Amino acid sequence: MAANWNEIFNQISPNTNEREIETKFVVPLIKDFGYDSDEYCFQFKTGLGTNDAVIERSS
C-alpha cells in the first residue's frame, strides 16, 4: 500500500532531525519503491566513510 504523502509531509516540521527524516520520510519512500526492510540500511560504513542509506535488491 502506498504511503499517504500529504500526511507524511505534514508530520515533518522545520526542526525535524535526521533520524526523524529517516523514519518519517525515507523509509516510506524506500518501501513505496518496492524494497523490503532487509534490502536497506542506514549509516552503512565503507572504506571511504559512512553512507546515510544503502539499498540493495535481494535476489
N, C-alpha and C positions, 0 to 999 in steps of 0.2 A: 504494500500500500504506500502510495506517495505521501511524503510529508506535507503538512499544511504550512507552506512557506510564509504566508501572511502572519500566522501565529508565531512562527519562529522569529521572524524579523521584529515583531512587536515585543518579544521577550528579551531582545538584546539592547541593552542600554549603552550610552556612550562610555560608561565606566566599566563595562564588562571586561574581565581579564581574559588572558589567552586560554586558560583551562576551560572557562565557560563557553568561549567561542568554539573550542573543540567539541564540547558536549552538546551545545545547543544548535550549532550550525554545521560544522564539518562532518560529524558522524551521520546526521540525517542526509546530508548531501552524498556522502560515500554510499550509504545504503540505497538512496534513490538511483544511483548509478548501477546498482545491482550487486555490490560487493557484500560479502558476509563478514562478520566480526573477526573471523580467523584470517582474513585476507588483508587486513590493515593494522598498523600500529603507529603509535606516536612516540616522539623522542627517540628515534632509531639512530644508534651510534654507528658511524662509519669510520674509516681510516682518516677521513678529512674533516670530521666534526660530527654534528648531530643534525639529522633531518627532522623537521617538525612532524611530518607524516609520510609514511611509506605504504603504498598499496601494491599488492601482488595478487594476480588472478590465480586461484587454485586450479590444478589440472583436472 
